[in-house]
Amino acid sequence: MDASQRIAALEDVPADSTHLFRVTNGTGEQQEAILVASGAEEDGGCGSDDRDDRRLDGDDETPVSCWLNYCQHLTHIKIDKGSGAPMRDGELVCANHGAYFDAGSGQCTHGPCEGAYLSDLEVDVRDGNVYLTDDDYEFVGDGPLDDDGDMTSTSNVKI
């Protein structure tokens, strides 16, 4: 596993929010992506040792999912605005228009883009660390893009 593609320690991925980081795609354009605990409600959170052990024992379930950081309703709207995305009952919440996305599948289960899916990136967990394994992206670093032209808006949606 290429150490330069290490995103975070598994225990550092919050069970009730997201871990924000930057990637580049094949054209060199930087984008934001988020890690989210998959099934955190059922399995005790992302830092739980049994989740990591299951993955290392060959179980196909990865304890985290990875998505590009934009809503499918309006793709200039970020789900994680820099301080972690809100979550409710194992779903990511786009605070702008109230869209809910299943943390494990990325499917919008409620809201203006119901039925759409978040764009996924492939990750793998090894030795307690999360690595980006998607051939179309390279890990750049933690945190948001330095984006002076950010078009993210706020909303009155209560979470």
Secondary structure, 3 states (H helix, E strand, C coil): CCHHHEEEEHHHCCCCCEEEEEEECCCCCEEEEEEEECCHHHHCCCCCHHHHHHHHCCCCCCCEEEEECCCCCCCCCCCCCCCCCCEECCEEEECCCCEEEECCCCEEEECCCCCCECCECCEEEECCEEEECCCCCEEEEECCCCCCCCCCCCCCCCC
